Amino acid sequence: MKTMTRILIAESGTGYGGTAKYLASLVPLLKERGFHVSVAAYGDGPFIGKLRSEGNDVWYRPGWRFVWRGSRVVAGFKLLNMVRKISVLLGMREIRVVHLNNEILTHIPLLIAAKLAGCRVLCHLHGWRKMTRSESFLARFVDEFACISKAGSAYFEEQLKRPVMTIRNGLVWQDTVSNRAQLRGRQRELWQIDKDSVVALMAGRLVPWKGQEIFIEALAKAVVTNPDLVGVLMGKDPEPDQRYLRALVEKAASLGLAGKVKFCDWQEDMSPVYEASDIVVHASVTPEPFGLVILEAMMAGKPVIAARGGGVSEMIKDGVTGILTAPGDAAELADALSRVAQDSRLSEQLAEAGRRIAQTEFDMERNAAAVAGIYNSLAGSER
């Protein structure tokens, strides 16, 4: 009888973002395929907490997210010490494949330790940025690279000068929502939004590159001709001082939107949020490698307006499964908001076409099968 291949997936985010949410869906599907999966997490956010509560093997290792602080000598000693400890632990746990669930940079000690321990390494790129010199050097120790969109794969192939597999993100499709009208009404009561208002939702981490400021500027333009339009900004500012959140609140007030923009903290169950919304907006000012919120909104049957670039165009065909706008263009976003808010037929057509493509082309089972295929290849065994 073959023993289960032991996999370690490392998550260096806070546990709130799309990468952690992806893991919450991926890990159970990998276990169904016969792998022994452990997760080493930096942030103990809700998605990591969900994995832990479901009985998965989760190691909370905040020290593994390596940051070069202090002098090079001190940082170097710290790095060597971490590498030694991690290498011993990987050997004791009999880990065969290490899966870096994002970039190399914050996983440097783990990557080096994995190679010393004889593990194979998959680097699963979810971001979109130029690699640092240290990452470019250490990339030679990565056995396989994968990215979450074709556009992302092409972007990183140009930097790495080697093939990068495409494993498109997906969602587990579960149409379990009942009493939609009741959910919608209850959520709107929590937001203190009138039942007849048209709600434009933007959900995601509150960080400048996500474009929340562009959304606020567009909303200020759109409400002039659409007085029933209300914006909801949902997300968590990852910085302790909440500086960006405060700046967004001040910007909304300065544009006369104090009563037209609701700021809400992240919540685990997004079903009521999507039910209470009429339009979902994505406004990233730099290329988005995928955009999981876009896919969630399409699955929920909501029309999506998204910034063109990165992997977004692989999900949205402009005017058919959603509307694409130029990144950073508040005027174009405002025009798109007005069009969808005023034309119920267009809204319904976009929502239906979006849901259809989301269900058929972005299934999580396909994603898990592709990841499992890489594991088997790296482990050198057929399952």
MITORLUM-168135 format. One record per residue (C-alpha): x, y, z; residue number from 1. Coordinates in steps of 0.25 Angstrom, whole numbers, plus 5000, padded with zeros to 4 digits. Layout:
REM residues N
<<X, Y, Z>, NUM>
...
//
This chain:
REM residues 383
<<5000, 5000, 5000>, 1>
<<5005, 5014, 4996>, 2>
<<5007, 5024, 5007>, 3>
<<5001, 5037, 5005>, 4>
<<5010, 5048, 4999>, 5>
<<5012, 5059, 5010>, 6>
<<5010, 5073, 5005>, 7>
<<5013, 5086, 5012>, 8>
<<5006, 5098, 5007>, 9>
<<5011, 5112, 5012>, 10>
<<5002, 5124, 5013>, 11>
<<5009, 5137, 5016>, 12>
<<4997, 5146, 5016>, 13>
<<4989, 5151, 5028>, 14>
<<4978, 5140, 5026>, 15>
<<4968, 5150, 5021>, 16>
<<4972, 5151, 5006>, 17>
<<4969, 5143, 4993>, 18>
<<4981, 5134, 4995>, 19>
<<4976, 5129, 5009>, 20>
<<4962, 5128, 5003>, 21>
<<4967, 5119, 4992>, 22>
<<4974, 5110, 5002>, 23>
<<4961, 5108, 5010>, 24>
<<4955, 5102, 4997>, 25>
<<4967, 5095, 4992>, 26>
<<4971, 5087, 5004>, 27>
<<4959, 5079, 5006>, 28>
<<4959, 5075, 4991>, 29>
<<4974, 5071, 4992>, 30>
<<4971, 5062, 5004>, 31>
<<4960, 5055, 4996>, 32>
<<4971, 5052, 4985>, 33>
<<4979, 5045, 4996>, 34>
<<4989, 5055, 5000>, 35>
<<4993, 5058, 5014>, 36>
<<4993, 5073, 5014>, 37>
<<4999, 5082, 5025>, 38>
<<4997, 5098, 5025>, 39>
<<5008, 5107, 5030>, 40>
<<5001, 5121, 5032>, 41>
<<5007, 5134, 5036>, 42>
<<4993, 5141, 5039>, 43>
<<4983, 5134, 5047>, 44>
<<4971, 5141, 5040>, 45>
<<4957, 5135, 5037>, 46>
<<4961, 5126, 5025>, 47>
<<4972, 5120, 5033>, 48>
<<4963, 5118, 5045>, 49>
<<4953, 5111, 5036>, 50>
<<4963, 5101, 5032>, 51>
<<4968, 5099, 5046>, 52>
<<4953, 5097, 5051>, 53>
<<4951, 5087, 5041>, 54>
<<4962, 5078, 5047>, 55>
<<4973, 5081, 5037>, 56>
<<4987, 5081, 5041>, 57>
<<4991, 5096, 5042>, 58>
<<5004, 5101, 5047>, 59>
<<5004, 5115, 5052>, 60>
<<5018, 5120, 5048>, 61>
<<5018, 5135, 5048>, 62>
<<5033, 5135, 5048>, 63>
<<5034, 5128, 5034>, 64>
<<5030, 5141, 5027>, 65>
<<5044, 5147, 5026>, 66>
<<5047, 5162, 5026>, 67>
<<5060, 5168, 5024>, 68>
<<5061, 5177, 5036>, 69>
<<5074, 5182, 5043>, 70>
<<5088, 5180, 5038>, 71>
<<5091, 5170, 5027>, 72>
<<5099, 5162, 5037>, 73>
<<5088, 5161, 5047>, 74>
<<5078, 5158, 5036>, 75>
<<5088, 5147, 5031>, 76>
<<5089, 5140, 5044>, 77>
<<5074, 5141, 5046>, 78>
<<5072, 5135, 5033>, 79>
<<5082, 5123, 5035>, 80>
<<5076, 5120, 5048>, 81>
<<5062, 5119, 5042>, 82>
<<5067, 5111, 5031>, 83>
<<5073, 5101, 5040>, 84>
<<5060, 5100, 5049>, 85>
<<5051, 5099, 5037>, 86>
<<5059, 5088, 5030>, 87>
<<5059, 5079, 5042>, 88>
<<5044, 5081, 5044>, 89>
<<5042, 5077, 5029>, 90>
<<5050, 5065, 5031>, 91>
<<5043, 5060, 5043>, 92>
<<5030, 5062, 5037>, 93>
<<5034, 5055, 5024>, 94>
<<5029, 5066, 5015>, 95>
<<5032, 5063, 5000>, 96>
<<5026, 5075, 4993>, 97>
<<5026, 5089, 4998>, 98>
<<5016, 5098, 4992>, 99>
<<5018, 5113, 4993>, 100>
<<5005, 5119, 4992>, 101>
<<5010, 5132, 4986>, 102>
<<5023, 5139, 4984>, 103>
<<5037, 5135, 4987>, 104>
<<5041, 5148, 4995>, 105>
<<5034, 5145, 5008>, 106>
<<5037, 5130, 5007>, 107>
<<5052, 5131, 5006>, 108>
<<5056, 5123, 5018>, 109>
<<5045, 5112, 5015>, 110>
<<5050, 5111, 5001>, 111>
<<5065, 5109, 5005>, 112>
<<5061, 5099, 5016>, 113>
<<5052, 5091, 5006>, 114>
<<5064, 5089, 4997>, 115>
<<5073, 5085, 5008>, 116>
<<5063, 5075, 5013>, 117>
<<5061, 5069, 4999>, 118>
<<5047, 5074, 4997>, 119>
<<5042, 5078, 4983>, 120>
<<5036, 5092, 4982>, 121>
<<5024, 5098, 4975>, 122>
<<5023, 5113, 4975>, 123>
<<5009, 5117, 4972>, 124>
<<5008, 5132, 4968>, 125>
<<4996, 5140, 4972>, 126>
<<5001, 5154, 4971>, 127>
<<5006, 5163, 4960>, 128>
<<5019, 5171, 4962>, 129>
<<5033, 5171, 4957>, 130>
<<5042, 5161, 4964>, 131>
<<5053, 5166, 4973>, 132>
<<5068, 5162, 4970>, 133>
<<5068, 5152, 4982>, 134>
<<5055, 5145, 4976>, 135>
<<5061, 5144, 4962>, 136>
<<5074, 5138, 4968>, 137>
<<5066, 5128, 4977>, 138>
<<5056, 5124, 4966>, 139>
<<5066, 5114, 4961>, 140>
<<5063, 5106, 4973>, 141>
<<5048, 5105, 4970>, 142>
<<5044, 5092, 4963>, 143>
<<5031, 5097, 4957>, 144>
<<5024, 5111, 4955>, 145>
<<5010, 5113, 4953>, 146>
<<5001, 5125, 4952>, 147>
<<4986, 5127, 4954>, 148>
<<4983, 5133, 4940>, 149>
<<4989, 5132, 4926>, 150>
<<4993, 5147, 4926>, 151>
<<5000, 5145, 4939>, 152>
<<5008, 5133, 4934>, 153>
<<5012, 5141, 4922>, 154>
<<5016, 5153, 4931>, 155>
<<5025, 5144, 4940>, 156>
<<5030, 5136, 4928>, 157>
<<5037, 5148, 4923>, 158>
<<5044, 5151, 4936>, 159>
<<5048, 5137, 4939>, 160>
<<5051, 5132, 4925>, 161>
<<5045, 5119, 4928>, 162>
<<5031, 5112, 4926>, 163>
<<5020, 5116, 4936>, 164>
<<5008, 5107, 4937>, 165>
<<4994, 5113, 4937>, 166>
<<4984, 5108, 4948>, 167>
<<4972, 5117, 4947>, 168>
<<4966, 5120, 4961>, 169>
<<4952, 5115, 4963>, 170>
<<4941, 5114, 4973>, 171>
<<4933, 5102, 4979>, 172>
<<4919, 5104, 4973>, 173>
<<4908, 5103, 4984>, 174>
<<4895, 5109, 4981>, 175>
<<4890, 5108, 4996>, 176>
<<4884, 5122, 4997>, 177>
<<4870, 5122, 5001>, 178>
<<4860, 5133, 5005>, 179>
<<4868, 5143, 4996>, 180>
<<4858, 5154, 4998>, 181>
<<4859, 5152, 5013>, 182>
<<4874, 5152, 5013>, 183>
<<4875, 5165, 5004>, 184>
<<4865, 5172, 5013>, 185>
<<4873, 5168, 5026>, 186>
<<4886, 5172, 5021>, 187>
<<4881, 5186, 5016>, 188>
<<4875, 5188, 5029>, 189>
<<4889, 5186, 5035>, 190>
<<4895, 5195, 5025>, 191>
<<4884, 5205, 5028>, 192>
<<4881, 5206, 5013>, 193>
<<4867, 5208, 5007>, 194>
<<4861, 5196, 5000>, 195>
<<4859, 5204, 4987>, 196>
<<4874, 5209, 4986>, 197>
<<4883, 5203, 4976>, 198>
<<4895, 5198, 4983>, 199>
<<4909, 5197, 4977>, 200>
<<4918, 5188, 4985>, 201>
<<4933, 5188, 4985>, 202>
<<4939, 5177, 4994>, 203>
<<4954, 5174, 4997>, 204>
<<4966, 5178, 5005>, 205>
<<4967, 5193, 5007>, 206>
<<4980, 5196, 5000>, 207>
<<4983, 5207, 4990>, 208>
<<4985, 5198, 4978>, 209>
<<4971, 5192, 4979>, 210>
<<4966, 5206, 4975>, 211>
<<4956, 5209, 4986>, 212>
<<4959, 5224, 4983>, 213>
<<4955, 5223, 4969>, 214>
<<4942, 5216, 4973>, 215>
<<4939, 5228, 4982>, 216>
<<4942, 5238, 4971>, 217>
<<4933, 5230, 4961>, 218>
<<4922, 5229, 4971>, 219>
<<4922, 5245, 4973>, 220>
<<4921, 5247, 4958>, 221>
<<4910, 5236, 4956>, 222>
<<4901, 5240, 4968>, 223>
<<4898, 5254, 4961>, 224>
<<4889, 5247, 4951>, 225>
<<4886, 5235, 4959>, 226>
<<4882, 5240, 4973>, 227>
<<4877, 5226, 4977>, 228>
<<4892, 5220, 4975>, 229>
<<4899, 5216, 4988>, 230>
<<4913, 5211, 4990>, 231>
<<4917, 5200, 5000>, 232>
<<4932, 5199, 5003>, 233>
<<4935, 5186, 5010>, 234>
<<4948, 5181, 5014>, 235>
<<4959, 5181, 5025>, 236>
<<4971, 5191, 5025>, 237>
<<4983, 5182, 5028>, 238>
<<4991, 5193, 5035>, 239>
<<4990, 5195, 5050>, 240>
<<4988, 5210, 5049>, 241>
<<4976, 5209, 5039>, 242>
<<4982, 5221, 5031>, 243>
<<4977, 5217, 5018>, 244>
<<4963, 5215, 5023>, 245>
<<4963, 5228, 5030>, 246>
<<4967, 5235, 5017>, 247>
<<4956, 5228, 5009>, 248>
<<4945, 5233, 5019>, 249>
<<4951, 5247, 5018>, 250>
<<4951, 5246, 5003>, 251>
<<4936, 5242, 5003>, 252>
<<4933, 5253, 5012>, 253>
<<4940, 5264, 5004>, 254>
<<4933, 5259, 4991>, 255>
<<4919, 5261, 4998>, 256>
<<4917, 5246, 5000>, 257>
<<4916, 5245, 5015>, 258>
<<4902, 5238, 5014>, 259>
<<4905, 5231, 5000>, 260>
<<4917, 5222, 5004>, 261>
<<4916, 5211, 5015>, 262>
<<4929, 5206, 5021>, 263>
<<4927, 5192, 5026>, 264>
<<4937, 5182, 5032>, 265>
<<4940, 5169, 5025>, 266>
<<4930, 5158, 5028>, 267>
<<4932, 5143, 5026>, 268>
<<4919, 5140, 5020>, 269>
<<4918, 5148, 5007>, 270>
<<4904, 5142, 5002>, 271>
<<4896, 5153, 5009>, 272>
<<4905, 5164, 5004>, 273>
<<4904, 5160, 4990>, 274>
<<4889, 5158, 4991>, 275>
<<4888, 5172, 4996>, 276>
<<4896, 5178, 4985>, 277>
<<4892, 5181, 4971>, 278>
<<4905, 5184, 4964>, 279>
<<4919, 5179, 4968>, 280>
<<4931, 5188, 4965>, 281>
<<4946, 5184, 4963>, 282>
<<4955, 5196, 4961>, 283>
<<4969, 5192, 4963>, 284>
<<4979, 5202, 4957>, 285>
<<4990, 5192, 4955>, 286>
<<4988, 5179, 4947>, 287>
<<4980, 5169, 4955>, 288>
<<4985, 5154, 4953>, 289>
<<4971, 5149, 4955>, 290>
<<4961, 5155, 4964>, 291>
<<4954, 5145, 4973>, 292>
<<4943, 5155, 4977>, 293>
<<4939, 5157, 4962>, 294>
<<4937, 5142, 4961>, 295>
<<4929, 5141, 4974>, 296>
<<4920, 5153, 4969>, 297>
<<4918, 5146, 4955>, 298>
<<4915, 5133, 4963>, 299>
<<4905, 5140, 4971>, 300>
<<4898, 5146, 4959>, 301>
<<4902, 5160, 4960>, 302>
<<4906, 5169, 4948>, 303>
<<4921, 5173, 4950>, 304>
<<4929, 5185, 4945>, 305>
<<4944, 5183, 4946>, 306>
<<4957, 5190, 4942>, 307>
<<4963, 5184, 4930>, 308>
<<4977, 5177, 4931>, 309>
<<4983, 5165, 4936>, 310>
<<4975, 5153, 4937>, 311>
<<4962, 5160, 4938>, 312>
<<4959, 5160, 4923>, 313>
<<4960, 5145, 4924>, 314>
<<4947, 5145, 4932>, 315>
<<4940, 5157, 4926>, 316>
<<4936, 5159, 4912>, 317>
<<4933, 5174, 4911>, 318>
<<4918, 5176, 4909>, 319>
<<4915, 5162, 4910>, 320>
<<4919, 5156, 4923>, 321>
<<4922, 5169, 4930>, 322>
<<4927, 5183, 4927>, 323>
<<4942, 5186, 4926>, 324>
<<4947, 5200, 4929>, 325>
<<4961, 5207, 4928>, 326>
<<4969, 5205, 4941>, 327>
<<4969, 5218, 4949>, 328>
<<4959, 5225, 4940>, 329>
<<4948, 5230, 4950>, 330>
<<4940, 5236, 4939>, 331>
<<4939, 5223, 4931>, 332>
<<4935, 5216, 4943>, 333>
<<4924, 5226, 4947>, 334>
<<4918, 5225, 4933>, 335>
<<4918, 5209, 4934>, 336>
<<4911, 5211, 4948>, 337>
<<4901, 5220, 4942>, 338>
<<4898, 5210, 4930>, 339>
<<4896, 5198, 4939>, 340>
<<4888, 5205, 4949>, 341>
<<4878, 5211, 4939>, 342>
<<4877, 5199, 4930>, 343>
<<4871, 5187, 4937>, 344>
<<4871, 5179, 4925>, 345>
<<4886, 5181, 4923>, 346>
<<4888, 5178, 4937>, 347>
<<4881, 5165, 4936>, 348>
<<4888, 5161, 4923>, 349>
<<4901, 5163, 4929>, 350>
<<4898, 5156, 4942>, 351>
<<4893, 5143, 4935>, 352>
<<4904, 5142, 4925>, 353>
<<4914, 5144, 4936>, 354>
<<4908, 5134, 4945>, 355>
<<4908, 5124, 4933>, 356>
<<4923, 5125, 4930>, 357>
<<4927, 5125, 4944>, 358>
<<4920, 5112, 4947>, 359>
<<4925, 5105, 4934>, 360>
<<4939, 5110, 4933>, 361>
<<4944, 5113, 4947>, 362>
<<4941, 5101, 4955>, 363>
<<4950, 5098, 4967>, 364>
<<4950, 5083, 4964>, 365>
<<4958, 5086, 4952>, 366>
<<4968, 5095, 4960>, 367>
<<4970, 5084, 4970>, 368>
<<4972, 5073, 4959>, 369>
<<4983, 5082, 4953>, 370>
<<4990, 5085, 4966>, 371>
<<4990, 5070, 4969>, 372>
<<4996, 5067, 4956>, 373>
<<5008, 5076, 4959>, 374>
<<5009, 5069, 4973>, 375>
<<5009, 5055, 4966>, 376>
<<5019, 5060, 4956>, 377>
<<5029, 5066, 4966>, 378>
<<5028, 5054, 4976>, 379>
<<5031, 5045, 4964>, 380>
<<5019, 5036, 4967>, 381>
<<5006, 5032, 4960>, 382>
<<4994, 5032, 4969>, 383>
//
